[in-house]
Amino acid sequence: MQIGEVAARTELSLRTIRHYEETGLVVPSARSQGGFRLYTESDVARLMVIRRMKPLGFTLEQMRDLLEATDRLDAGAGLGAGERDALLERVRGYERAAVEQVERLRVQLARAEEFAAALGARLDRNAPADPS
């Protein structure tokens, strides 16, 4: 599929997808005869991992590290038990970090909702009486 379809499916801009290509996070699997980038379902899945990591504050280097670990686990062939365990622990570390960040975001959201509700209550208390 071409970059426009990938952008629509991932809800990422063309510019963002190109940036991820430039940084080496996601490289199109092929190019068409006309030079258009062509992406596979696997490429889209990688972009979705990146899209989900970004709002949690992960850096590009952390994204690259996680993708490299999951790529090696998915390939599986030739991994020794120790190497597999080390890769799984790297992925678990990212899972723990994601869970911690989600909890921090929940606290921030709760505070923001309290603030908005307090402002609404203040406005309600100070609204002019209905003249009818």
C-alpha positions as CSV (number, residue, x, y, z in Angstrom):
1,M,0.0,0.0,0.0
2,Q,1.1,3.6,-0.6
3,I,2.0,6.1,2.0
4,G,-1.4,7.9,1.7
5,E,-3.3,4.8,2.7
6,V,-0.8,4.1,5.5
7,A,-1.3,7.6,6.8
8,A,-5.1,7.2,6.8
9,R,-4.9,3.8,8.6
10,T,-2.4,4.9,11.2
11,E,-3.8,8.5,11.6
12,L,-0.2,9.8,11.1
13,S,0.7,12.5,8.8
14,L,2.7,11.9,5.6
15,R,5.4,14.1,7.1
16,T,5.5,12.0,10.3
17,I,5.8,8.8,8.4
18,R,8.6,10.2,6.3
19,H,10.3,11.4,9.5
20,Y,10.2,7.9,10.9
21,E,11.6,6.6,7.7
22,E,14.5,9.1,7.8
23,T,15.3,8.1,11.4
24,G,15.2,4.4,10.4
25,L,12.3,3.4,12.6
26,V,10.1,2.2,9.7
27,V,11.5,1.7,6.2
28,P,9.0,1.0,3.3
29,S,9.3,-2.6,2.3
30,A,9.5,-1.7,-1.4
31,R,9.2,1.0,-4.0
32,S,6.9,1.0,-7.0
33,Q,8.2,1.4,-10.6
34,G,7.4,5.1,-10.2
35,G,9.4,5.4,-7.0
36,F,6.4,5.5,-4.6
37,R,6.9,4.1,-1.1
38,L,5.2,0.7,-0.6
39,Y,4.3,-0.5,2.8
40,T,3.2,-3.9,4.1
41,E,0.9,-4.9,7.0
42,S,4.1,-5.4,9.0
43,D,5.2,-1.8,8.3
44,V,1.8,-0.6,9.4
45,A,2.1,-2.6,12.6
46,R,5.5,-1.0,13.3
47,L,4.0,2.5,12.8
48,M,1.2,1.6,15.2
49,V,3.7,0.6,17.9
50,I,5.4,4.0,17.4
51,R,2.1,5.9,17.4
52,R,1.2,4.3,20.7
53,M,4.6,4.9,22.3
54,K,4.8,8.6,21.4
55,P,2.1,10.0,23.7
56,L,3.7,8.0,26.5
57,G,6.9,10.0,26.2
58,F,9.1,7.4,24.8
59,T,12.1,8.7,22.8
60,L,12.9,7.7,19.2
61,E,15.9,5.7,20.6
62,Q,13.6,3.8,23.0
63,M,11.2,3.1,20.1
64,R,14.1,1.8,18.0
65,D,15.3,-0.4,20.9
66,L,11.8,-1.9,21.5
67,L,11.2,-2.5,17.8
68,E,14.6,-4.2,17.5
69,A,13.9,-6.4,20.4
70,T,10.5,-7.4,19.1
71,D,11.9,-8.0,15.6
72,R,14.5,-10.4,17.0
73,L,11.9,-12.2,19.1
74,D,9.5,-12.5,16.2
75,A,12.3,-13.9,14.0
76,G,13.1,-16.3,16.8
77,A,15.4,-18.6,14.8
78,G,18.9,-18.9,16.2
79,L,18.1,-17.3,19.6
80,G,19.6,-19.0,22.5
81,A,17.6,-19.3,25.7
82,G,19.6,-16.6,27.4
83,E,19.3,-14.2,24.5
84,R,15.6,-14.8,24.3
85,D,15.2,-14.2,28.1
86,A,17.2,-11.0,27.8
87,L,15.0,-9.7,24.9
88,L,11.8,-10.6,26.8
89,E,13.1,-8.7,29.8
90,R,13.7,-5.7,27.6
91,V,10.2,-5.8,26.3
92,R,8.8,-6.3,29.9
93,G,10.8,-3.2,30.9
94,Y,8.9,-1.2,28.2
95,E,5.6,-2.6,29.4
96,R,6.3,-1.6,32.9
97,A,7.3,1.9,31.8
98,A,4.2,2.2,29.7
99,V,1.9,1.1,32.6
100,E,3.7,3.7,34.9
101,Q,3.2,6.5,32.4
102,V,-0.5,5.6,31.8
103,E,-1.0,5.9,35.6
104,R,0.7,9.3,35.7
105,L,-1.5,10.4,32.8
106,R,-4.6,9.2,34.6
107,V,-3.7,11.3,37.6
108,Q,-3.1,14.3,35.4
109,L,-6.4,13.7,33.6
110,A,-8.3,13.4,37.0
111,R,-6.7,16.7,38.1
112,A,-7.7,18.4,34.8
113,E,-11.3,17.1,35.1
114,E,-11.5,18.4,38.7
115,F,-10.2,21.8,37.6
116,A,-12.7,22.0,34.7
117,A,-15.5,21.0,37.1
118,A,-14.5,23.6,39.6
119,L,-14.5,26.3,37.0
120,G,-17.9,25.2,35.8
121,A,-19.3,25.2,39.4
122,R,-17.9,28.7,39.9
123,L,-19.5,30.0,36.7
124,D,-22.8,28.4,37.8
125,R,-22.7,30.1,41.2
126,N,-22.0,33.5,39.5
127,A,-24.3,33.2,36.6
128,P,-27.0,35.9,36.5
129,A,-30.5,34.8,37.6
130,D,-32.9,33.9,34.8
131,P,-35.2,37.0,34.4
132,S,-38.3,35.0,33.3
